[in-house]
């Protein structure tokens, strides 16, 4: 059975990760959600547990979802890692190799196909540092599902909305087909 680690970072678009998890689960793909502290400000782990029927990892130090080494187990057992939505903070942390939360430690330990789907305010998307960090990630082998133009939660309009769920699912399917 294919297995996907779904990293969810702190973004208003975090609720759309539930649609990704639901669709993958309905297709018989095991989904292990890993939530950052920021993601938990928007959603509770229980939402992903209800959809995936699997524990959610929220801490690198063990949180009842597999013990202190859950991040290593997830990285070893997964076929694909996808971070959706990926906030500016998550992108920056991954690009710089910071490794002190559950998502970053799974990502740092994972050696398979990695996908990142940014979601943020258009001004944050336009910041040259965002582009630099995404370039670093692509040079490290990450695939980027770019954000789209539209209205964002704060009322601004521009590029920054999380890509449509079908686009993210297509990237996951493509990665799974190469495994």
Residue pairs with C-beta under 8 A, 6 or more apart in sequence:
1 28
1 29
1 30
2 28
2 29
2 30
2 79
2 80
2 176
2 179
3 29
3 30
3 31
3 32
3 77
3 78
3 79
3 80
4 24
4 29
4 30
4 31
4 32
4 78
4 79
4 80
4 81
4 82
4 172
4 176
5 31
5 32
5 33
5 34
5 74
5 75
5 78
5 80
5 81
5 82
5 106
5 110
6 17
6 20
6 21
6 24
6 31
6 32
6 33
6 34
6 48
6 82
6 84
7 33
7 34
7 35
7 36
7 81
7 82
7 83
7 84
7 86
7 90
7 103
7 106
7 107
8 14
8 17
8 33
8 34
8 35
8 36
8 39
8 43
8 48
8 83
8 84
8 85
8 103
9 36
9 38
9 39
9 83
9 85
9 86
9 87
9 89
9 90
9 103
10 36
10 37
10 38
10 39
10 41
10 42
10 87
10 89
10 90
11 38
11 39
11 42
11 85
11 86
11 87
11 119
11 120
11 162
12 42
12 119
12 152
12 153
13 85
13 119
13 161
13 162
14 39
14 42
14 43
14 85
15 42
15 43
16 84
16 85
16 162
16 165
17 33
17 39
17 43
17 48
17 84
17 85
18 43
18 47
18 48
18 51
19 165
20 82
20 84
20 165
20 168
20 169
20 172
21 31
21 33
21 48
21 51
21 52
22 51
23 165
23 169
24 31
24 169
24 172
25 31
25 51
25 52
25 53
29 176
30 52
30 54
31 48
31 51
31 52
31 54
32 52
32 54
32 55
32 56
32 57
32 74
32 78
33 45
33 48
33 49
33 52
33 54
33 56
33 57
34 56
34 57
34 58
34 71
34 74
34 102
34 103
34 106
35 43
35 45
35 48
35 56
35 57
35 58
35 102
35 103
36 87
36 89
36 90
36 101
36 102
36 103
37 58
37 101
38 87
38 89
38 90
40 58
45 56
45 58
46 56
48 54
48 56
49 55
49 56
55 64
55 65
55 66
56 65
57 63
57 65
57 66
57 70
57 71
57 74
57 102
57 106
58 65
58 102
59 101
59 102
60 71
60 100
60 101
60 102
60 105
61 68
62 68
62 69
62 70
63 70
66 73
66 74
70 102
71 102
71 105
71 106
71 109
72 105
72 109
74 106
74 110
75 81
75 105
75 106
75 107
75 109
75 110
75 111
76 109
78 110
78 112
79 112
79 113
79 175
79 176
79 179
80 112
80 113
80 114
80 115
80 172
80 175
80 176
80 179
81 106
81 107
81 110
81 112
81 113
81 114
81 115
82 114
82 115
82 116
82 117
82 168
82 171
82 172
83 90
83 94
83 103
83 107
83 114
83 115
83 116
83 117
84 115
84 116
84 117
84 119
84 145
84 162
84 168
85 117
85 118
85 119
85 162
86 94
86 116
86 117
86 118
86 119
87 118
87 119
87 120
88 118
88 120
88 124
88 127
88 130
90 103
91 116
91 118
91 130
91 133
91 134
91 137
92 129
92 133
93 101
93 104
94 104
94 107
94 116
94 133
94 137
94 142
95 132
95 133
95 134
95 136
95 137
96 133
97 108
98 104
99 105
99 108
107 114
112 175
112 179
113 143
113 175
113 176
113 178
113 179
114 137
114 141
114 142
114 143
115 142
115 143
115 144
115 145
115 168
115 171
115 172
115 175
116 134
116 137
116 142
116 143
116 144
116 145
117 144
117 145
117 147
117 162
117 163
117 168
117 171
118 125
118 130
118 134
118 144
118 146
118 147
118 160
118 162
119 147
119 160
119 161
119 162
120 130
120 147
120 152
120 160
121 152
121 154
121 156
121 160
122 152
122 156
122 157
122 158
122 159
122 160
123 156
123 158
124 130
124 160
125 147
125 158
125 159
125 160
126 158
126 159
134 144
137 144
138 144
143 171
143 175
145 163
145 167
145 168
145 171
146 159
146 163
147 159
147 160
147 161
147 162
147 163
148 159
148 161
148 162
148 163
148 164
149 157
149 158
149 159
149 160
149 161
150 157
150 161
151 157
151 161
152 158
152 160
152 161
162 168
